[in-house]
Amino acid sequence: MKTVSIIIPCYNEETVLPIYFEAVDKVIAGIEGFQVDFILVNDGSKDKTLDVMKELYRKRNDVNIVNLSRNFGQNPALTAGLASSTSDYVIMMDADLQDPVTMIPKICAKFAEGFEVVNPHRASRQTDTSFKRNTAAFFYRFTNSLEGREILPANVNCFRGLSRRAVDVIMALPEKDRLLVNEIPLVGFKTCQIDFEREKRKAGKSKYNIKKMINYAFDIISSGTTKPLYLPIKVGAVSSGVFFLSSLLLLIFYFLGHYGVLSFDVAPLALFTVISFVLFGIAVLLFFIGLLSIYLHNILINTRDRPTYCIDYIYRKEEKE
């Protein structure tokens, strides 16, 4: 019988974890050919999430706990879960039930068909605000257009199903600062997509605010494509051409005014043009410094060789058996 580990990163999820297991128990009992267990990753929760996990561990024989030493974030927590898994397949999902537990049997069915990467895809974002829906659509189009191919499947997040082979390849990648939404499409293998409707959060609060979402978007772009690094060359070439043509036009106006063909003074126009180009140049320079800083940040994180998460301790189900 094949084994499947469901990896659940948790940060302040004390209210939702019991609800999650009440819901998931109704569906995993009917999965044939797969033995399911759970890897609960406590990402430095400040509430009683860890106590709830320990209670589940005491009562059940299918729960493993990975307790991180502090809060590191969703991707490091998922990476810690992947590193701790030994099963034939894994499913990464949130505990808030926005990732429906009814998708678990469907993902396992795809595993049985031979797929190694299963991408649950949000068929609709009507439950999101108009702002979030439009910005998400723009972000996916923009990111994929930079590379000229699909490097980021639209409306597919960290809710994924992976084979052991896919997990091993991902964990062998040299990056320290993992962004799984970029790395999973990178490794390839036989992949399929399943549509689903995202549910409302059953309890607790979302941990993603606008600031975190913006930072996450920049991280995805900078780790997924190098095309923005060519932007300074392109903008510099266009700006130089525009500045040259503007200077040539002002020079023509000057001579036309000098010989009486034009009746207005070209000096104010020239001053305005110069000031505009200076201010524009400063703004563009600051933008490109910021752009390079994002890539330098990624270089620093991935070359200083520090761990992106630290495990305090692990409780494994095997230790109870």
C-alpha positions in Angstrom: 0.0 0.0 0.0 1.3 3.4 -0.9 1.7 6.1 1.8 0.7 9.7 1.6 1.7 12.4 4.1 -0.4 15.5 4.3 1.8 18.4 5.3 0.1 21.3 7.1 2.0 24.4 8.1 0.4 26.1 11.1 0.7 29.5 12.6 -1.8 30.4 15.3 -4.3 27.8 14.1 -5.6 26.5 17.5 -9.2 27.1 16.6 -9.2 25.5 13.2 -7.1 22.4 13.7 -9.9 20.4 15.5 -12.3 21.5 12.8 -9.9 20.4 10.1 -9.4 16.9 11.5 -13.2 16.5 12.0 -13.6 17.2 8.3 -10.6 15.2 7.0 -11.5 12.1 8.9 -14.7 11.8 6.9 -12.8 11.6 3.6 -9.6 9.7 4.2 -11.4 6.6 5.4 -12.7 6.1 1.9 -9.4 6.3 0.1 -8.4 2.9 -1.2 -4.8 1.9 -1.9 -3.2 4.7 0.2 -2.3 5.0 3.9 -2.6 8.6 5.0 -0.7 10.3 7.8 -0.2 14.0 8.7 2.8 16.1 9.3 1.8 19.2 11.3 4.5 21.9 11.2 4.2 24.4 14.1 5.6 27.6 12.6 6.3 29.4 15.9 2.7 29.9 16.9 2.0 32.3 19.7 -1.3 30.7 20.7 -2.1 27.1 21.8 -1.6 25.6 18.4 1.3 23.4 19.7 -0.8 22.1 22.6 -3.6 21.2 20.2 -1.1 19.4 18.0 0.2 17.4 21.0 -3.3 16.5 22.0 -3.9 15.2 18.5 -0.6 13.3 18.6 -1.6 11.6 21.9 -5.0 10.6 20.6 -4.1 9.5 17.1 -1.5 7.2 15.4 -1.3 9.1 12.2 0.0 12.5 13.4 3.6 13.7 13.3 4.7 17.0 14.7 7.5 19.2 13.5 8.0 22.1 15.9 10.1 25.0 14.5 12.2 27.1 16.9 10.3 30.3 15.9 8.2 31.7 13.1 9.9 31.4 9.7 7.0 31.7 7.3 5.0 29.4 5.1 7.6 28.2 2.6 10.2 27.4 5.2 7.6 25.5 7.2 6.5 23.5 4.2 10.2 22.8 3.4 10.7 21.5 6.9 7.6 19.3 6.4 9.0 18.0 3.1 12.4 17.3 4.6 10.7 15.3 7.4 8.5 13.2 5.1 9.4 9.7 4.1 6.2 8.7 2.3 5.6 7.8 -1.3 3.6 10.9 -1.9 2.9 14.2 -0.1 0.0 16.7 -0.2 0.7 20.2 1.0 -2.4 22.1 2.2 -3.5 24.7 4.7 -5.4 23.9 7.9 -8.1 26.6 7.4 -10.1 24.4 5.0 -9.9 26.9 2.2 -8.1 24.0 0.5 -11.0 21.5 0.6 -10.3 18.2 2.2 -12.6 16.6 -0.4 -9.7 17.2 -2.9 -7.5 14.6 -1.1 -9.1 11.5 -2.6 -9.1 13.2 -6.1 -5.3 13.9 -5.7 -4.7 10.3 -4.6 -6.6 9.1 -7.6 -4.3 11.1 -9.9 -1.3 9.6 -8.1 -2.8 6.1 -8.8 -3.0 7.1 -12.5 0.8 7.8 -12.5 0.9 11.6 -12.1 3.8 12.8 -10.0 2.7 16.5 -9.6 -0.9 17.3 -9.1 -1.9 21.0 -9.2 -5.3 21.9 -7.6 -6.4 25.0 -9.6 -8.8 27.6 -8.4 -11.5 27.5 -11.0 -13.0 30.8 -9.8 -11.9 33.8 -7.6 -15.4 35.2 -7.2 -15.1 34.9 -3.4 -12.1 37.4 -3.5 -12.5 41.1 -3.5 -12.4 42.8 -6.9 -9.1 44.4 -6.1 -7.5 41.0 -5.2 -9.0 39.3 -8.1 -7.7 41.8 -10.7 -4.3 42.2 -9.1 -3.9 38.4 -9.0 -4.8 38.1 -12.7 -2.4 40.9 -13.6 0.4 39.3 -11.6 0.1 35.9 -13.3 0.0 37.4 -16.8 2.9 39.8 -16.0 5.1 37.2 -14.5 4.6 34.6 -17.3 5.0 37.3 -20.0 8.4 38.3 -18.6 9.8 34.9 -19.4 7.6 34.3 -22.5 6.3 31.0 -21.2 4.3 29.7 -18.2 6.7 29.6 -15.2 3.9 30.2 -12.7 0.6 28.4 -13.3 -2.3 30.8 -12.8 -4.4 30.4 -9.6 -2.3 27.5 -8.3 -0.7 28.1 -4.9 1.2 25.8 -2.5 -1.7 23.4 -2.3 0.0 20.6 -4.3 0.4 16.9 -4.6 3.9 15.5 -5.1 5.5 12.1 -5.6 8.6 11.1 -3.6 10.7 11.5 -6.7 9.5 15.1 -7.2 10.1 15.9 -3.5 13.6 14.5 -3.7 14.5 16.6 -6.7 13.0 19.7 -5.1 14.9 19.2 -1.9 18.1 18.6 -3.9 17.9 22.1 -5.4 20.6 24.3 -4.0 18.4 27.3 -3.1 18.2 28.1 0.6 15.3 30.5 0.3 12.7 28.1 -1.2 9.7 29.4 -3.1 7.8 26.2 -3.9 5.4 27.8 -6.4 8.5 28.4 -8.6 10.4 25.2 -7.9 7.6 22.7 -8.5 7.0 23.7 -12.1 10.8 23.8 -12.6 11.3 20.1 -11.8 8.7 19.0 -14.3 7.6 15.3 -14.3 4.1 14.1 -15.3 1.8 16.8 -14.2 -2.0 17.3 -14.1 -4.4 20.0 -12.9 -7.6 19.6 -11.0 -10.2 22.4 -10.7 -11.7 23.3 -7.3 -13.6 26.0 -5.6 -11.8 27.7 -2.7 -13.8 27.7 0.5 -14.1 30.4 3.1 -11.8 30.2 6.1 -13.6 28.2 8.8 -11.9 29.8 11.8 -9.0 32.1 12.6 -7.6 34.9 10.6 -5.5 35.1 7.4 -1.8 35.6 8.0 -1.3 37.4 4.6 -1.6 41.2 4.6 -1.0 43.5 1.6 2.6 44.1 2.6 3.4 40.4 2.8 1.7 39.7 -0.5 3.7 42.5 -2.2 7.0 41.1 -0.8 5.9 37.6 -1.8 5.2 38.8 -5.4 8.6 40.4 -5.7 10.3 37.2 -4.4 8.4 35.1 -6.9 9.4 37.4 -9.8 13.1 37.7 -8.8 13.5 34.0 -8.2 11.5 32.9 -11.2 13.0 35.0 -14.0 16.1 37.2 -14.7 14.4 39.2 -17.5 13.9 42.3 -15.3 17.7 42.6 -15.1 17.7 43.5 -18.8 15.2 46.4 -18.2 17.9 49.0 -17.3 19.6 48.5 -20.7 16.3 48.8 -22.6 15.1 51.8 -20.7 18.6 53.4 -20.9 18.6 53.0 -24.7 15.2 54.4 -25.1 15.8 57.3 -22.7 19.1 58.2 -24.5 17.3 58.3 -27.8 14.5 60.5 -26.5 17.0 62.8 -24.8 19.1 63.0 -28.0 16.0 63.9 -30.1 14.8 66.4 -27.5 18.1 68.1 -27.5 18.3 68.2 -31.3 14.7 69.7 -31.4 15.6 72.3 -28.8 18.7 73.2 -30.8 16.6 73.6 -33.9 14.2 75.8 -32.0 17.1 77.9 -30.8 18.5 78.6 -34.3 15.0 79.3 -35.6 14.4 81.7 -32.8 17.9 83.3 -33.3 17.2 84.0 -37.0 13.7 85.3 -36.3 11.7 82.4 -37.7 10.2 81.7 -34.3 8.9 84.5 -32.0 9.1 82.7 -28.6 12.0 82.3 -26.2 13.2 78.7 -26.2 15.1 79.1 -22.9 12.1 78.2 -20.6 11.3 75.2 -22.7 14.9 74.0 -22.5 15.0 74.5 -18.7 11.8 72.6 -18.3 13.0 69.8 -20.5 16.3 69.5 -18.6 14.6 69.5 -15.2 12.1 66.9 -16.4 14.9 64.6 -17.6 16.9 65.0 -14.4 13.9 64.2 -12.2 12.9 61.3 -14.5 16.5 60.0 -14.4 16.6 60.1 -10.6 13.3 58.3 -10.3 14.4 55.6 -12.9 17.8 55.3 -11.1 16.2 54.7 -7.7 13.8 52.1 -9.3 16.7 50.2 -10.8 18.7 50.3 -7.6 15.7 48.8 -5.9 15.3 46.2 -8.6 19.0 45.2 -8.3 18.7 45.2 -4.5 15.9 42.5 -4.7 18.2 40.3 -6.8 21.2 41.0 -4.5 19.0 40.0 -1.5 18.3 36.7 -3.2 22.0 36.2 -3.8 22.8 37.0 -0.2 20.2 34.6 1.2 21.2 31.8 -1.0 25.0 32.1 -0.7 25.5 32.8 3.0 24.5 29.2 3.7 22.3 29.9 6.7 19.3 27.5 7.3 16.0 29.1 6.5 14.3 27.2 9.3 15.4 25.5 12.6 13.6 22.5 14.1 13.2 22.4 17.8 12.0 18.8 17.9 10.0 16.2 16.0 7.4 13.8 17.3 6.9 10.9 14.9 4.1 8.4 14.9 6.7 5.5 14.7 8.0 6.5 18.2 4.6 5.6 19.7 4.2 2.3 17.9 
